[in-house]
Structures are given as structure tokens and as C-alpha cells.
Amino acid sequence: MKHLTITSLFTGCGGLDLGFERAGFRTVWANEFDRNIWETFERNFLHTHLNKQDLRHIKPEDIPDTDGIIGGPPCQSWSSAGAKRGLKDQRGQLFYNYIEMIRAKQPKFFLCENVAGLVTIRNRKAFADFIRLFEDAGYNVSWKLLDTSDYGVPQTRKRVIIIGYRKDLDKEFVFPKPMTEKKLTLRDAIGNLPLATPATEHNHANIGLKIPNHEYFMGKFSSRFFQANRMRKWNEPSYTIVAMANSVPLHPSSPPMVKLGSMDFTLAPNRETEYRRLSVRECARVQTFPDDFIFHYKNVVDGYKMIGNAVPPKLAEVIAKQIYNDLSQAK
């Protein structure tokens, strides 16, 4: 299989990259500004050059020409769980930097991933503007709101995927149909893992764990945590793996949460000590990272953040295989 090349922007720990590499692509240049992620990416992608600057300070000529550009501009500005500031937030404006880089580099294709909140009524005008700018940059654009549980990921997680093929290729991306077989569950993902280890004092990482990253955050749950049920059963897909350690879903061995109202839940009285969050490694498995993909951090909160912000590699692989086939057939 001939490798097609990609540039990865807003790379994070490399979930998109891992999926694309499984499908026949090779990430040759990546960009990530968060220093807490650098070691994890560099140790798992030894062949890739990692640029560590703010994208706003990078010139197009600093980036090599590749077949594609992939990435997920920061999503906090558009998330329904965030501050909902959209373009009023500098992070929201980074979407435009991403589009301008694509306009300048003119790869054969691009892929942009973001949260479901991007296509809500609140952000409809900004989203329409993004699509128009992608098209004006010279691309046939397709987009869809996907649930990762339809594509081999043991987790209900809705994300917007935008894909553009350069117009001279005379192609449009058609999203793969949802997989028809049984959806994967928490038992499929983490059922064979032994008991996890609590984080050390101040939620620092343990040293020398037999299963790397199989440790969990100790501390209070966020106030938002109690606005919904946060525990799925063994025979169900996980709830969305989030980036905040104090809001990570509960392990399925925990007691059921008690419903007090439509958006008001609590822990079962006298059983509080029986509850625990999913471990960092359990979250990684739910996100479909393999066990040999090791996350490097001093504080477990950074492990959760890397994984929660990542694109599940399995979803990326399914989409990347379709792109690879389309580009192989392009004129």
C-alpha cells in the first residue's frame, strides 16, 4: 500500500493521526501548542515532526506540501457544555486560521472534526460561514453529525465531521454507512481489565503500573456531573468520554445513580465509597486507543484531558479508508 501524506493541525495526542495511519496515510508534520501533550505524541509517533508553535504564528511556507490536512480546531467555544462563546472566544477564531491554512496549502483533501454544538441553532450562522469559506477555498464540501457508536466505538459520542475534496479532483466525499452489527459495549472495551489503581497524592501519576495509565482521579465530582446520569451498564456503550477528570463517567461496577429530577442526580446514600470513575486506560480503551499507546503525564487530569479531546482512532480509520480509496481512484 502506497502511503499518502498528511499534515495534522491541532493534533492533540494523535487520535486522528493513528486512525489515518492505519488506513494507509503517514503524518509527516504535526502541530500542537499544549506542552503537556508533546511527550505523548512524540513517543507514539516517532517518524513525525512535531511543531510546537501557536498556529497563528506559523506561515504556510513553513509547512510541507502533503496530500491532506486534518485536525480539530479547539472545540470549547462551540460545546454545549462549555461557555458557549463561539467566535467571541479566541479559540473559536482559530477555526478561521485552520481554513486559511487550507486555502494557502491547497491539499487534495481536508478533514475537520468538532463538537455537536457547532451545528446547533446558536452557532448556525458561524457554521454556515465556515462551510462557505471552505467552498470558496476551492473544495467540494461534505459534512455530517456522526455518533461514534455507529462506527465500531464503544461509546455514544456525537461529533461533526467536515470533509472537503479539492474541486479539480471532481469528487465529493460520501460518508460510510453506520455499521449494522451489534454496537460495542463497555464489557467489550474494558471487561478484561483488572481493578484500577487510585491516583497518588494530589492526583499525581503512579510509577510502574503493570498496565500503563490504569489509574483513576480521586476527588469531588463537578457540579455539572450531577445534571445527568453518568453510569452506563456493562452491556451498553459508554457515555461520552470527556476531557475533565471530575466529570468522567462512572465505572459500570458502581451503584446506579439516584434520579431526583429531570436534570438532578445524586449518588446512592451510604454507598458513596463504592463509586469510582473510569481509569485513564479505561477511557483510552473506550476511545479505541490500543494498550501500547502510552500516555505520559505527571497529573492524571492531563491524561484524561488528552484522551477526552481526542478523536477515536477507530472512527478516524473508517473515514480515512474511504478517503484513501477515493484519492486512489481520483484523476
C-alpha positions as CSV (number, residue, x, y, z in Angstrom):
1,M,0.0,0.0,0.0
2,K,1.4,3.4,-1.0
3,H,1.4,5.9,1.8
4,L,-0.4,9.2,1.3
5,T,0.9,12.1,3.4
6,I,-0.9,14.3,5.8
7,T,-0.4,17.4,7.8
8,S,-2.0,17.4,11.2
9,L,-3.1,20.6,12.9
10,F,-4.4,20.9,16.5
11,T,-3.0,17.4,16.7
12,G,-3.5,16.7,20.4
13,C,-2.3,13.2,21.3
14,G,-2.9,11.9,17.8
15,G,-6.3,10.1,17.7
16,L,-7.0,11.3,14.2
17,D,-3.4,10.5,13.1
18,L,-3.5,7.0,14.4
19,G,-6.7,6.2,12.6
20,F,-5.4,7.7,9.3
21,E,-2.1,5.8,9.6
22,R,-4.0,2.5,10.0
23,A,-5.7,3.4,6.7
24,G,-2.6,4.0,4.7
25,F,-1.7,7.6,5.4
26,R,1.5,8.9,7.0
27,T,1.6,12.0,9.2
28,V,4.8,13.9,8.2
29,W,4.2,17.2,10.0
30,A,2.0,17.9,13.1
31,N,1.3,21.0,15.2
32,E,0.4,21.0,18.9
33,F,0.7,24.1,21.2
34,D,-0.1,22.3,24.5
35,R,3.2,21.4,26.2
36,N,1.5,18.8,28.3
37,I,0.8,16.7,25.2
38,W,4.2,16.9,23.5
39,E,5.8,13.8,25.1
40,T,2.8,11.6,24.5
41,F,2.7,12.5,20.8
42,E,6.4,12.3,20.2
43,R,6.8,8.9,21.9
44,N,3.9,7.4,19.9
45,F,4.7,9.0,16.5
46,L,8.5,8.6,16.2
47,H,8.5,9.4,12.5
48,T,6.6,12.6,12.6
49,H,8.0,16.1,13.0
50,L,6.0,17.9,15.8
51,N,5.9,21.7,15.6
52,K,5.1,23.3,18.9
53,Q,4.2,26.9,17.9
54,D,0.8,28.7,18.1
55,L,-0.7,28.1,14.6
56,R,-1.4,31.8,14.4
57,H,2.4,32.3,14.2
58,I,3.1,29.7,11.5
59,K,3.4,30.7,7.9
60,P,2.1,28.4,5.1
61,E,5.6,28.1,3.7
62,D,6.8,26.6,7.0
63,I,4.5,23.6,6.4
64,P,5.4,20.8,3.8
65,D,3.1,20.1,0.9
66,T,1.0,17.0,1.7
67,D,-1.9,15.1,0.2
68,G,-4.2,16.2,3.1
69,I,-4.7,18.4,6.1
70,I,-6.6,17.0,9.1
71,G,-7.4,18.5,12.5
72,G,-9.9,19.6,15.1
73,P,-9.8,23.3,16.0
74,P,-10.4,23.9,19.7
75,C,-14.0,22.9,20.5
76,Q,-14.6,24.6,23.9
77,S,-16.1,27.7,22.2
78,W,-18.8,25.7,20.5
79,S,-19.5,23.0,23.1
80,S,-22.9,22.9,24.8
81,A,-21.0,22.0,28.0
82,G,-18.7,25.0,27.7
83,A,-19.0,28.7,27.9
84,K,-20.8,28.9,24.5
85,R,-18.8,31.9,23.4
86,G,-18.3,30.9,19.8
87,L,-16.4,33.5,17.8
88,K,-16.2,35.8,20.8
89,D,-13.6,33.4,22.2
90,Q,-10.1,33.5,20.6
91,R,-10.2,29.7,20.5
92,G,-13.3,29.9,18.3
93,Q,-11.5,32.2,15.9
94,L,-8.8,29.5,15.4
95,F,-11.3,27.9,13.0
96,Y,-10.5,30.7,10.6
97,N,-6.8,30.1,10.9
98,Y,-7.4,26.5,10.0
99,I,-9.4,27.4,6.9
100,E,-6.8,29.9,5.8
101,M,-4.0,27.3,6.0
102,I,-6.1,25.0,3.8
103,R,-6.7,27.8,1.4
104,A,-2.9,28.6,1.2
105,K,-1.7,25.0,1.0
106,Q,-4.4,23.5,-1.3
107,P,-4.1,19.9,-0.3
108,K,-6.1,17.3,-2.2
109,F,-8.4,16.9,0.8
110,F,-9.0,18.2,4.4
111,L,-10.9,16.8,7.4
112,C,-12.2,19.0,10.2
113,E,-13.7,17.5,13.4
114,N,-15.6,19.3,16.0
115,V,-18.3,19.0,18.7
116,A,-22.0,18.7,18.0
117,G,-22.6,22.1,19.4
118,L,-21.1,23.6,16.2
119,V,-24.3,22.8,14.3
120,T,-26.9,23.9,16.9
121,I,-29.2,26.9,16.3
122,R,-27.0,29.1,18.4
123,N,-24.0,28.6,16.1
124,R,-25.8,28.1,12.8
125,K,-24.6,31.4,11.2
126,A,-21.0,30.7,12.1
127,F,-21.2,27.2,10.8
128,A,-22.7,28.3,7.5
129,D,-19.9,30.8,7.2
130,F,-17.3,28.1,7.8
131,I,-18.8,25.9,5.1
132,R,-18.9,28.8,2.6
133,L,-15.2,29.6,3.3
134,F,-14.2,26.0,2.8
135,E,-16.0,26.1,-0.6
136,D,-14.5,29.4,-1.5
137,A,-11.1,28.0,-0.8
138,G,-11.7,25.5,-3.7
139,Y,-13.3,22.5,-2.2
140,N,-16.4,20.3,-2.6
141,V,-17.5,20.0,1.0
142,S,-19.5,17.3,2.8
143,W,-20.4,17.3,6.4
144,K,-22.4,15.1,8.8
145,L,-23.1,14.7,12.5
146,L,-21.9,11.2,13.5
147,D,-22.4,9.1,16.5
148,T,-19.2,7.1,17.1
149,S,-21.1,4.1,18.4
150,D,-22.3,3.5,14.8
151,Y,-18.7,3.0,13.7
152,G,-17.1,0.5,16.0
153,V,-16.5,2.7,19.0
154,P,-18.0,1.5,22.4
155,Q,-19.2,5.0,23.2
156,T,-22.1,7.3,22.4
157,R,-20.2,10.4,21.2
158,K,-21.7,12.9,18.6
159,R,-19.2,14.8,16.6
160,V,-19.4,16.9,13.4
161,I,-17.1,15.8,10.6
162,I,-16.4,18.1,7.7
163,I,-14.5,16.8,4.7
164,G,-13.5,18.6,1.5
165,Y,-12.1,17.3,-1.8
166,R,-10.3,19.9,-4.0
167,K,-12.6,20.7,-6.8
168,D,-10.2,19.7,-9.6
169,L,-10.5,16.1,-8.3
170,D,-14.1,16.2,-9.4
171,K,-15.2,14.1,-6.4
172,E,-17.4,14.5,-3.3
173,F,-17.0,12.6,-0.1
174,V,-19.8,10.2,0.8
175,F,-19.9,9.2,4.4
176,P,-19.7,5.5,5.2
177,K,-23.0,4.0,6.3
178,P,-23.3,3.1,10.0
179,M,-22.1,-0.4,10.8
180,T,-25.1,-2.8,11.1
181,E,-23.6,-5.3,13.5
182,K,-24.2,-5.1,17.3
183,K,-22.8,-2.0,18.9
184,L,-19.8,-2.5,21.1
185,T,-20.2,-2.2,24.9
186,L,-18.3,-1.4,28.0
187,R,-17.8,-5.1,28.5
188,D,-16.2,-5.4,25.1
189,A,-13.9,-2.5,25.8
190,I,-12.8,-2.9,29.4
191,G,-14.3,-6.2,30.7
192,N,-11.0,-8.0,30.9
193,L,-9.1,-5.3,32.8
194,P,-8.2,-5.9,36.4
195,L,-9.0,-3.4,39.2
196,A,-7.6,0.0,38.6
197,T,-5.3,1.9,41.0
198,P,-6.2,5.3,42.6
199,A,-4.0,8.2,41.7
200,T,-1.4,9.1,44.2
201,E,-1.4,12.2,46.4
202,H,-2.5,15.4,44.6
203,N,-3.7,13.2,41.8
204,H,-0.2,12.5,40.5
205,A,0.5,9.6,38.3
206,N,1.6,6.2,39.8
207,I,5.0,4.9,38.9
208,G,5.5,1.4,37.4
209,L,1.9,0.4,36.9
210,K,1.6,-3.1,35.4
211,I,-1.0,-1.8,33.0
212,P,0.2,1.7,32.0
213,N,-2.3,4.5,32.8
214,H,-4.7,2.2,34.6
215,E,-5.3,4.7,37.4
216,Y,-8.2,7.0,38.3
217,F,-8.7,10.5,39.6
218,M,-9.6,10.9,43.2
219,G,-11.6,13.9,44.3
220,K,-15.0,15.6,44.1
221,F,-17.3,15.4,41.1
222,S,-18.1,18.6,39.3
223,S,-21.5,20.3,39.8
224,R,-22.3,19.6,36.1
225,F,-21.7,15.9,36.7
226,F,-24.9,15.6,38.7
227,Q,-27.1,17.1,36.0
228,A,-27.3,13.8,34.2
229,N,-26.9,10.0,34.7
230,R,-23.2,9.3,34.4
231,M,-23.1,5.5,34.6
232,R,-23.8,3.0,31.8
233,K,-24.2,-0.7,32.4
234,W,-21.7,-3.4,31.2
235,N,-24.0,-4.3,28.2
236,E,-24.2,-0.7,26.9
237,P,-21.8,1.7,25.2
238,S,-20.1,4.2,27.4
239,Y,-21.3,7.7,27.8
240,T,-19.1,10.3,26.1
241,I,-15.5,10.4,27.4
242,V,-15.0,14.0,28.4
243,A,-11.8,15.9,29.0
244,M,-12.5,17.0,32.6
245,A,-11.3,14.5,35.2
246,N,-14.1,15.4,37.6
247,S,-16.8,14.7,35.0
248,V,-15.5,11.4,33.6
249,P,-18.2,8.7,33.5
250,L,-18.5,6.1,36.3
251,H,-17.2,2.6,36.1
252,P,-20.1,0.1,35.4
253,S,-19.4,-1.7,38.7
254,S,-20.5,1.5,40.5
255,P,-24.0,1.6,42.1
256,P,-26.7,3.2,39.9
257,M,-27.1,7.0,40.4
258,V,-30.3,8.2,42.1
259,K,-32.6,10.4,40.0
260,L,-34.0,13.4,41.8
261,G,-35.3,15.4,38.9
262,S,-35.0,15.8,35.1
263,M,-31.5,17.3,35.5
264,D,-30.7,16.3,39.1
265,F,-29.0,13.1,40.1
266,T,-27.0,12.1,43.1
267,L,-25.0,9.2,44.5
268,A,-26.8,6.4,46.4
269,P,-26.9,7.2,50.1
270,N,-24.4,5.3,52.3
271,R,-22.7,3.9,49.1
272,E,-20.6,6.9,48.1
273,T,-17.4,5.0,48.6
274,E,-18.4,2.4,46.0
275,Y,-18.4,4.9,43.2
276,R,-15.3,5.4,41.0
277,R,-14.6,7.0,37.7
278,L,-13.2,5.1,34.7
279,S,-9.5,5.0,34.8
280,V,-7.3,6.8,32.2
281,R,-6.6,3.5,30.5
282,E,-10.3,2.5,30.5
283,C,-11.1,5.9,28.9
284,A,-8.4,5.2,26.3
285,R,-9.9,1.8,25.5
286,V,-13.4,3.3,25.2
287,Q,-11.9,5.8,22.8
288,T,-10.3,2.8,20.9
289,F,-6.7,3.6,21.6
290,P,-4.6,0.4,21.8
291,D,-2.9,-0.6,25.1
292,D,0.6,0.0,23.6
293,F,-0.3,3.7,23.0
294,I,1.1,5.1,26.3
295,F,0.0,8.5,27.7
296,H,2.7,10.4,29.5
297,Y,1.8,12.9,32.3
298,K,2.6,13.9,35.8
299,N,-1.0,14.7,36.8
300,V,-3.8,12.3,35.9
301,V,-6.0,15.2,34.9
302,D,-3.7,15.7,31.9
303,G,-4.2,12.1,30.9
304,Y,-8.0,12.4,30.9
305,K,-7.7,15.7,29.0
306,M,-5.6,14.2,26.2
307,I,-8.0,11.3,25.8
308,G,-11.2,13.2,26.1
309,N,-10.2,15.7,23.5
310,A,-9.1,13.1,21.0
311,V,-10.9,11.7,18.0
312,P,-11.5,8.0,18.5
313,P,-8.9,6.3,16.2
314,K,-11.5,3.7,15.1
315,L,-13.8,6.4,13.8
316,A,-10.9,8.1,12.1
317,E,-9.8,4.9,10.5
318,V,-13.2,4.2,9.0
319,I,-13.4,7.6,7.4
320,A,-9.7,7.6,6.3
321,K,-10.2,4.3,4.4
322,Q,-13.0,5.9,2.4
323,I,-10.8,8.9,1.7
324,Y,-7.8,6.7,0.7
325,N,-10.0,4.8,-1.7
326,D,-11.4,8.0,-3.2
327,L,-8.0,9.5,-3.7
328,S,-6.6,6.3,-5.2
329,Q,-9.3,6.5,-7.9
330,A,-9.1,10.3,-8.5
331,K,-7.8,11.6,-11.8
